[in-house]
Amino acid sequence: VVLICSVSSCVSDDFHNMSEGLAPPTLADAFEMMKDPHDPDMRRKGLTLIANAPFGGGTQYQQIYREFIEKEDDPLVKAAAIKALARFGNEEDALLILPWLSMDKTQSEQVRRAASKALQRFYNPVVVPALLRTLRNQEEQVQVRTNVAIALGQYPEKRVFNGLIVGLQANNLSINLASAQSLHVLTGQ
């Protein structure tokens, strides 16, 4: 009798776990997850759910993403906030994201990668010097440098052209290809 009860308990637990996977979290659930002070993974999941919702680009949500970028300690949550803001923000947000591109500001590759990808989505010439520094930084992760080379393709300036020429000489094919593509975008050749 004990064996039957314990088997039925296991089966009911399995069905409960399966049903949780079938029912997506509600908006209220996502907000609660996002505010969880003890579990960064829950904050990241909640933030991602809000950012991917049809209303995730609303002004009040953009402000939440900005606050996470400024105040969050967990790198994966910060990276999720950067991605969310990149999707909905404006050119002024490039200045908020830009510091997170620097190895001096963060050692998290995920944060720097998210920042480099986000800066592809904004046009703000103020970011060009930092993008060029990152492209030249051989200690920086290849994906970050590749994303930066892509971002530079939107700035038709001589210093960008020269920086992308240096990117063609990098020791990594993805940086070379991204630099060549950006040069093609800028010059048509």
C-alpha positions in Angstrom: 0.0 0.0 0.0 2.9 2.4 0.8 4.5 1.6 -2.5 1.3 2.4 -4.4 0.9 5.7 -2.6 4.5 6.8 -3.2 4.2 5.8 -6.9 1.0 7.8 -7.3 2.6 10.7 -5.5 5.5 10.7 -8.0 3.1 10.5 -11.0 1.0 13.4 -9.7 4.2 15.4 -9.1 5.3 14.7 -12.7 1.9 15.8 -14.1 2.0 19.0 -11.9 5.5 19.8 -13.4 4.3 19.1 -16.9 1.3 21.4 -16.4 3.5 24.2 -15.2 5.4 24.0 -18.5 2.2 24.1 -20.6 0.7 27.2 -18.9 2.8 30.3 -19.6 3.4 32.7 -16.7 0.8 35.5 -16.5 1.7 39.2 -16.6 1.5 39.3 -12.8 3.8 36.3 -12.5 6.3 38.0 -14.8 6.3 41.1 -12.7 6.7 39.1 -9.5 9.6 37.1 -11.1 11.2 40.4 -12.2 11.1 41.8 -8.7 12.5 38.7 -6.9 15.3 40.1 -4.7 16.8 36.6 -4.0 16.9 34.9 -7.4 18.6 36.6 -10.3 17.5 33.9 -12.7 13.9 34.7 -11.9 14.5 38.4 -12.4 16.1 37.6 -15.8 13.2 35.4 -16.8 10.6 38.0 -15.6 12.4 40.8 -17.4 12.6 38.8 -20.6 8.9 37.9 -20.5 8.0 41.5 -20.1 10.4 42.6 -22.9 8.9 40.1 -25.3 5.3 40.9 -24.5 3.4 43.0 -27.0 3.4 46.0 -24.6 7.1 45.6 -23.6 8.1 48.7 -25.5 5.9 51.0 -23.4 7.6 54.0 -21.8 7.1 52.7 -18.3 8.8 49.4 -19.3 11.7 51.2 -21.0 12.3 53.0 -17.7 12.4 49.6 -15.9 15.0 48.4 -18.3 17.1 51.5 -17.7 16.9 51.0 -14.0 18.0 47.4 -14.3 21.0 48.5 -16.4 22.0 51.1 -13.9 21.4 49.2 -10.6 21.5 45.4 -11.3 24.5 43.5 -10.0 23.9 40.2 -11.7 25.5 40.2 -15.2 22.9 38.0 -16.8 20.1 40.2 -15.6 21.9 43.3 -16.7 22.6 41.7 -20.2 18.8 40.9 -20.5 18.0 44.5 -19.6 20.4 45.8 -22.2 18.9 43.6 -24.8 15.4 44.8 -23.9 16.3 48.4 -24.0 18.1 47.9 -27.3 14.9 46.6 -28.7 12.8 49.6 -27.7 15.0 52.5 -26.6 16.3 55.5 -28.5 19.6 57.0 -29.5 20.1 58.6 -26.0 20.0 55.1 -24.5 23.3 54.4 -26.4 25.0 56.6 -23.8 23.5 54.5 -20.9 24.6 51.2 -22.6 28.1 52.4 -23.8 30.0 52.1 -20.5 29.0 48.4 -20.3 31.1 47.8 -23.5 34.3 48.5 -21.6 36.4 45.8 -19.9 37.2 48.4 -17.3 33.5 48.7 -16.3 32.7 45.0 -16.3 34.5 41.7 -16.6 31.3 40.0 -17.8 31.5 38.9 -21.4 27.7 38.5 -21.5 27.2 42.2 -20.6 29.9 43.4 -23.0 28.4 41.2 -25.8 24.9 42.5 -25.1 26.2 46.1 -25.1 28.1 45.6 -28.4 25.0 44.1 -30.0 22.7 46.8 -28.6 24.9 49.6 -30.0 24.2 48.2 -33.5 20.6 49.3 -33.1 21.2 53.0 -32.1 22.7 55.8 -34.1 24.6 58.1 -31.9 28.0 59.4 -33.2 29.1 60.1 -29.6 29.8 56.3 -29.2 32.2 56.1 -32.1 35.5 56.6 -30.2 34.6 53.8 -27.7 33.6 51.5 -30.6 36.9 52.1 -32.3 38.8 51.5 -29.1 37.0 48.2 -28.6 37.6 47.1 -32.1 41.3 47.6 -31.7 41.4 45.9 -28.3 43.0 42.5 -29.0 42.2 41.4 -25.4 38.5 41.8 -26.0 36.3 38.8 -26.9 36.0 38.1 -30.6 32.2 38.3 -30.6 32.3 41.7 -29.0 34.8 43.0 -31.5 32.7 41.5 -34.4 29.5 43.2 -33.1 31.4 46.5 -32.8 32.6 46.2 -36.4 29.0 45.8 -37.5 27.9 48.7 -35.4 30.5 51.0 -37.0 29.0 50.4 -40.4 26.4 53.1 -39.7 28.9 56.0 -39.2 30.3 57.4 -42.5 33.4 59.1 -41.0 37.1 58.9 -42.0 38.1 57.7 -38.6 35.6 54.8 -38.8 36.9 53.9 -42.3 40.4 53.8 -41.0 39.3 51.8 -37.9 37.5 49.2 -40.1 40.7 48.9 -42.3 42.5 47.9 -39.1 39.6 45.4 -38.4 40.4 43.8 -41.8 43.9 43.0 -40.4 42.6 41.4 -37.2 43.6 37.8 -36.6 40.1 36.5 -36.6 37.9 35.8 -39.7 34.6 37.0 -38.1 36.2 40.4 -37.3 37.6 40.6 -40.8 34.3 39.7 -42.4 32.3 42.2 -40.2 34.8 44.9 -41.0 34.6 44.2 -44.7 30.8 44.2 -44.6 30.7 47.5 -42.8 33.2 49.0 -45.3 30.9 47.8 -48.1 27.9 49.5 -46.4 29.8 52.7 -46.0 31.5 52.8 -49.4 29.3 50.7 -51.6 32.4 48.7 -52.7 
